Amino acid sequence: MTEMACRACGGSAGRLVLDLGDQPACDYFPPRGTPGPDPRYPLQMWLCSSCGLAQLMNDPTVPEEPKAAEPAALLAQAADAVRRVGSAGWLPPGATVIEYGSPHGGSWLGLLADRGLVTADGQTRADIVLDCFGLMHCADQKTTLAERAARVSDRGVLLLQYHSLATIIQHGQWNALRHGHFAYYSAPALVRMLAGVGFTPCAAWRFDLYQGTFLLAATRAGPGRADGSVEALLTEEGELGVRDPAVVGKLQEDVSRSAASLRQWLSQQRAVGRTVLGYSAASRAVALLCSAGVDAELLPAVADASAAKQGCRMPGTDIPVISPAELLDHRPDAVVVFLTDLVDELRVAMPEVEARGGAWVTMDHVVGSPG
């Protein structure tokens, strides 16, 4: 195994807990008709024994990041987060703010401006430094977190939003692992990382997005404003075993189960003459389709609202990416939605699917379906 140095603490002791083998870069969408095979690269998760950070091992890919359409669920969660954090007193009018965002979207700046906050200019410090799913995209976790911490004013707050490793474990979200996402945070690991830059989390909020995301508020002042939510979260995740490689390693079993279930379900649907398409050319769909060995014969197309992806094909497969309008033209009997948060939005946007007798199907249904 490649010698590893933890991206947060530099430690070399740890365990490989998830190995998806060689996978195509999930953000490289070749134009439809471009011959394969596409380049593939090792895709592995390593758990540091010292600080507990789950992290991507080597990543030789070059980020492409085609522009994705922002899901309504992401926008709704941002509004809910601003409301809840503001109600707790962390967003006073007139405060200055710096945002480190994700390349996938989800900015809070407009919402914060509506509450009277002001975006800080240049390299100045700010009362609020916000990171919305951005930190995980940085290879050097230690340096990047220190940079964000340094921009917080003396009495300011650092807000970190992240997709939880606990969620990934509990819901078998092994395909959250992707090239370009360098860290997968548990509360214990993130608290330790924050301590390394002189910050202490004071409050935590839980959201339903991605079946479980969290937001931490951390300050230099320490636990003076602590409300007990962080301690409760640490206890909950400690009991789950988020630092135990045997617990995290159970994700490997989920790979085989969900990949086999998807292939079997698609084969059964095709055998009885049902038309099945996919929706969401998201990164999670790439490893899933490749691990399941699904091609255009089993899944004729995947629809996506991103114009940048339409006219391309899914990485590592011959499955074309089409527009939502083209999906409706196919009159599918079922549509497998690879990002569960999209289902409610799709039902509203494309009522024709169900009106014609079709169904929106999630991977939870596929894995749990007997046929």
C-alpha positions in Angstrom: 0.0 0.0 0.0 1.2 3.5 -0.8 2.8 5.2 2.2 0.3 7.7 3.6 0.7 10.9 5.6 -2.5 12.2 7.1 -3.8 15.3 5.4 -4.6 16.9 8.7 -2.1 15.7 11.3 0.7 14.2 9.2 0.5 10.9 11.0 1.4 7.7 9.1 -0.5 5.2 11.1 -3.9 4.3 9.7 -5.9 1.7 7.8 -7.3 1.4 4.3 -11.1 1.2 5.0 -12.6 1.4 1.5 -11.2 0.4 -1.9 -13.3 1.0 -5.0 -10.5 -0.2 -7.3 -9.7 1.8 -10.4 -12.4 4.3 -11.3 -12.7 7.0 -13.9 -12.5 10.6 -12.8 -16.1 11.4 -11.9 -15.9 15.0 -13.2 -14.6 14.2 -16.7 -17.6 13.8 -19.0 -16.5 12.9 -22.5 -18.6 14.1 -25.4 -21.1 11.4 -26.5 -19.5 9.2 -29.1 -15.9 9.7 -27.8 -14.4 6.2 -27.8 -13.2 4.7 -24.5 -11.8 3.3 -22.5 -11.5 6.3 -20.2 -8.5 6.6 -17.9 -9.0 5.0 -14.5 -7.4 5.7 -11.2 -7.3 4.1 -7.8 -10.1 5.3 -5.5 -9.5 4.5 -1.8 -10.4 5.8 1.6 -7.9 5.8 4.5 -8.7 6.3 8.2 -6.0 8.0 10.2 -5.3 6.2 13.5 -4.0 9.4 15.2 -6.7 12.0 14.5 -9.5 9.9 13.0 -9.9 11.8 9.8 -11.2 9.6 6.9 -9.6 10.8 3.7 -8.9 10.1 0.1 -5.6 8.4 -0.6 -3.8 9.4 -3.8 -5.6 11.5 -6.4 -3.8 11.8 -9.7 -6.8 13.3 -11.5 -7.1 16.9 -12.8 -10.3 18.5 -11.7 -12.7 19.4 -14.5 -15.8 20.2 -12.4 -18.5 20.8 -15.2 -21.0 23.2 -13.9 -23.8 21.4 -12.1 -27.4 22.6 -11.6 -28.0 23.5 -7.9 -30.6 21.2 -6.4 -33.6 22.9 -4.8 -32.8 20.9 -1.7 -29.4 22.5 -1.4 -30.9 26.0 -1.7 -33.6 25.2 0.8 -31.0 23.9 3.3 -28.9 27.0 2.9 -32.0 29.1 3.8 -32.8 26.9 6.7 -29.3 27.1 8.0 -29.2 30.9 7.8 -32.5 31.0 9.7 -31.4 28.6 12.5 -27.9 30.0 12.9 -29.2 33.5 12.9 -31.9 32.7 15.5 -29.1 31.4 17.7 -27.4 34.8 17.6 -24.4 34.0 15.4 -25.3 36.4 12.5 -25.7 39.9 13.8 -26.6 42.6 11.3 -23.6 44.6 10.2 -21.2 41.8 10.7 -18.6 41.1 8.0 -18.5 37.7 6.3 -16.1 35.7 4.1 -17.4 32.6 2.3 -15.4 29.7 1.1 -17.8 27.8 -1.1 -18.0 24.5 -2.8 -17.5 24.2 -6.6 -20.9 22.5 -6.6 -22.7 25.7 -5.5 -24.7 26.5 -2.4 -23.6 30.1 -1.6 -25.1 31.8 1.5 -24.0 35.3 0.6 -27.3 36.5 -0.9 -29.2 35.2 2.2 -26.7 36.9 4.5 -26.9 40.2 2.7 -30.7 40.1 3.2 -30.0 39.9 6.9 -27.8 43.0 6.8 -24.4 41.2 6.8 -21.6 42.6 4.6 -19.1 40.7 2.5 -15.5 41.4 3.5 -13.1 42.6 0.8 -9.7 41.2 -0.2 -7.6 39.6 2.4 -9.1 41.3 5.4 -10.4 39.4 8.5 -14.1 39.0 9.1 -16.5 38.5 11.9 -17.9 35.4 10.2 -15.8 33.0 8.1 -18.1 30.4 6.4 -17.1 27.2 4.7 -20.0 25.5 2.9 -18.7 22.0 1.8 -15.5 23.7 0.5 -12.9 22.4 2.9 -13.2 18.8 1.7 -12.0 19.8 -1.8 -8.6 20.8 -0.5 -5.7 18.2 -0.5 -3.8 19.9 2.4 -6.4 19.9 5.1 -4.1 21.3 7.8 -2.9 24.3 5.8 -6.3 25.1 4.4 -8.1 25.0 7.7 -5.4 27.2 9.2 -5.9 29.7 6.4 -9.7 29.9 7.1 -9.0 30.2 10.9 -6.5 33.1 10.3 -9.2 35.1 8.6 -11.6 35.1 11.6 -11.5 38.2 13.7 -10.5 37.9 17.3 -14.1 37.7 18.5 -15.5 36.2 15.3 -16.9 32.7 14.4 -15.8 30.0 12.0 -18.8 28.2 10.5 -18.1 24.8 8.9 -20.7 22.8 7.0 -19.9 19.2 6.0 -21.3 15.9 4.9 -20.9 13.6 7.9 -18.9 10.4 7.9 -21.4 9.1 10.4 -24.1 9.6 7.8 -22.0 7.9 5.1 -21.6 4.9 7.5 -25.2 4.7 8.6 -26.7 4.9 5.1 -24.0 2.9 3.2 -23.0 5.9 1.1 -19.8 4.4 -0.1 -20.1 6.2 -3.4 -19.7 9.5 -1.6 -16.0 8.6 -2.0 -14.7 10.4 -5.2 -11.6 11.9 -6.6 -11.3 15.5 -5.6 -13.1 15.1 -2.3 -10.1 14.7 0.0 -11.7 14.5 3.5 -14.8 12.9 5.1 -15.4 14.4 8.5 -16.6 12.9 11.7 -17.3 15.2 14.6 -14.4 13.9 16.7 -11.9 14.3 13.9 -13.1 17.8 13.0 -13.1 18.9 16.7 -9.4 17.8 16.9 -8.6 19.6 13.7 -10.1 22.8 15.0 -8.2 22.5 18.2 -5.0 22.4 16.1 -5.8 26.0 14.9 -6.9 27.3 18.3 -10.7 27.0 17.9 -13.3 25.2 19.9 -16.8 24.3 18.5 -19.6 25.8 20.5 -22.7 24.8 18.6 -23.8 22.1 16.1 -26.8 21.9 13.8 -28.1 18.9 11.9 -29.8 19.0 8.5 -31.5 16.4 6.4 -29.5 17.3 3.2 -27.7 14.2 1.9 -29.4 12.3 4.7 -27.3 14.0 7.3 -25.1 17.1 7.1 -23.8 19.2 10.0 -22.8 22.7 10.7 -20.3 23.6 13.4 -19.8 27.1 14.9 -16.3 27.4 16.4 -14.6 30.3 18.2 -11.3 31.2 19.7 -13.0 32.0 23.0 -13.7 28.4 23.7 -16.8 26.8 25.3 -18.2 30.0 26.8 -21.2 29.9 24.4 -21.5 26.2 24.2 -25.0 24.9 24.2 -24.4 21.2 24.7 -25.1 20.3 21.0 -21.5 19.6 20.2 -21.0 17.3 23.2 -24.2 15.4 22.3 -22.9 15.0 18.7 -19.5 13.7 19.9 -21.2 11.2 22.2 -23.5 10.0 19.4 -20.7 9.5 16.9 -18.4 7.9 19.5 -21.0 5.3 20.2 -21.4 4.7 16.5 -17.6 4.1 16.2 -16.6 6.6 13.6 -12.9 6.2 14.5 -13.1 2.4 14.4 -11.7 1.0 11.1 -13.8 -2.1 11.5 -16.9 0.1 11.6 -15.9 2.4 8.7 -14.7 -0.6 6.8 -18.2 -2.1 6.6 -18.7 0.3 3.7 -16.8 -2.2 1.6 -19.7 -4.7 2.1 -22.2 -2.0 0.9 -20.3 -1.7 -2.4 -21.0 -5.2 -3.4 -24.5 -5.2 -2.2 -25.7 -2.0 -3.9 -23.8 -2.6 -7.1 -25.2 -6.2 -7.4 -28.7 -5.0 -6.5 -28.7 -2.3 -9.2 -27.5 -4.6 -11.9 -30.0 -7.3 -11.0 -32.9 -4.8 -10.8 -32.1 -3.2 -14.1 -31.8 -6.6 -15.7 -35.2 -7.7 -14.3 -36.8 -4.5 -15.6 -35.4 -5.0 -19.0 -36.4 -8.6 -19.1 -40.1 -7.7 -18.6 -39.9 -4.9 -21.2 -39.9 -1.9 -18.9 -38.1 1.3 -19.9 -35.8 2.5 -17.2 -33.7 5.7 -17.3 -31.5 7.4 -14.7 -31.5 10.9 -13.3 -28.6 12.9 -12.0 -25.1 12.6 -13.6 -23.7 13.3 -10.2 -20.3 12.0 -8.9 -22.1 9.3 -6.8 -23.6 7.8 -10.0 -20.2 7.3 -11.6 -18.6 4.8 -9.2 -22.0 3.1 -8.7 -22.6 2.5 -12.5 -19.0 1.5 -13.0 -18.9 -0.9 -10.0 -22.2 -2.4 -11.2 -20.9 -2.8 -14.7 -24.0 -1.0 -16.1 -24.0 0.1 -19.7 -26.4 1.7 -22.1 -28.1 -1.7 -22.8 -29.3 -1.8 -19.2 -29.6 1.9 -18.7 -30.2 3.7 -22.0 -29.6 7.2 -20.6 -29.1 9.4 -17.5 -30.8 12.8 -17.5 -29.4 15.9 -15.9 -30.4 19.5 -15.7 -26.8 20.7 -16.3 -26.4 21.9 -19.8 -22.6 21.3 -19.5 -23.2 17.5 -19.1 -25.9 17.1 -21.7 -24.5 15.7 -24.9 -21.8 13.9 -23.0 -21.7 10.4 -21.7 -21.2 9.1 -18.1 -17.5 8.6 -17.3 -16.4 5.0 -17.8 -19.5 3.9 -19.6 -21.4 4.4 -22.9 -24.5 5.8 -21.2 -25.4 9.2 -22.7 -26.4 12.2 -20.6 -29.6 13.7 -21.8 -31.8 16.7 -20.9 -34.9 16.4 -18.7 -37.0 17.1 -21.8 -35.4 14.1 -23.6 -36.2 11.9 -20.6 -39.9 12.8 -20.9 -39.7 11.9 -24.6 -38.7 8.4 -23.7 -41.9 8.0 -21.5 -40.0 5.9 -18.9 -41.7 3.3 -16.8 -39.2 4.1 -14.0 -36.5 6.6 -13.3 -33.6 5.7 -10.9 -32.6 8.9 -9.1 -29.0 8.7 -8.0 -29.3 11.7 -5.6 -32.2 11.1 -3.2 -32.5 14.8 -2.4 -33.8 15.5 -5.9 -36.9 13.3 -5.8 -39.3 15.9 -4.4 -38.0 18.5 -6.8 -38.4 16.2 -9.8 -41.9 15.2 -8.9 -42.9 18.9 -9.1 -40.8 19.7 -12.1 -41.8 16.6 -14.2 -45.3 15.5 -13.1 -45.6 13.8 -16.5 -43.5 10.8 -15.4 -46.0 9.7 -12.7 -49.1 10.9 -14.7 -48.1 8.4 -17.4 -47.8 5.6 -14.9 -44.0 5.9 -14.4 -42.2 6.0 -11.0 -39.3 7.8 -9.4 -37.1 5.2 -7.8 -34.3 5.7 -5.3 -31.3 3.4 -4.6 -32.8 2.6 -1.2 -35.7 1.0 -3.1 -33.5 -0.8 -5.5 -31.3 -2.3 -2.8 -34.3 -3.3 -0.7 -36.4 -4.5 -3.7 -36.8 -8.2 -4.2 -37.3 -7.6 -7.9 
